[in-house]
Amino acid sequence: MNFAALILAGGSSRRMGQDKALLRLNGEPLLIRTSRIAAAVCDSVWICSPEPDRYRPLLSQPVQWLTEPQPTGPQGPLTALAWALPQIDADWILLLACDLPRLAIAPLQAWRQQVELLPEDCRAAIARTEQGWEPLIGFYRPAIAPTIAPWLSQGRRDFQGWLATVAVQELPLSDRDWLVNCNTPTDWQALQLS
């Protein structure tokens, strides 16, 4: 079974005030860290960004690039997923945000083993917390792509609402700490202090 990782590095980082993919944790940009972890879990790594030339020089390990069209209106990770899924040939795609400073190899590998056993009709496998699904660390079959377009055509871009319309397998979550992402300078400062 073939697994590909898809890392989203196309957000505007408005709330952070600087590019989240380039934030350094122990001297390593988050995008490099995320792609290194993804490569340890998946057979290939893809990075989706409207500005791949910004990141290409940073990465020494082999990755594939998807140059997302420059946004002409409101976008978001669900829009990027819908655009990227049909372009990746894999049985499952592990979707990852680029700003996951506590992402870890072991739990992702454990999830991969569980996902390999899921029936063909299961189209997504994601962890859930009290706030809802955690879609930016989740597994998706490429065949789920056609279900996204009708959602987007209604002007909807929210993952939670869309996921309520598809078959999702909940993945076990023993430690939600490694799901943390950073959206604001306060988030980033708190992470540095912990």
Secondary structure, 3 states (H helix, E strand, C coil): CCEEEEEECCCCCCCCCCCHHHCEECCEEHHHHHHHHHHHHCCEEEEEECCHHHHHHHCCCCCEEEECCCCCCCCCHHHHHHHHHHHCCCCEEEEEECCCCCCCHHHHHHHHHHHCCCCCCCCEEEEEECCEEEEEEEEECHHHHHHHHHHHHCCCCCHHHHHCCCCEEEECCCCHHHHCCCCCHHHHHHHHHC
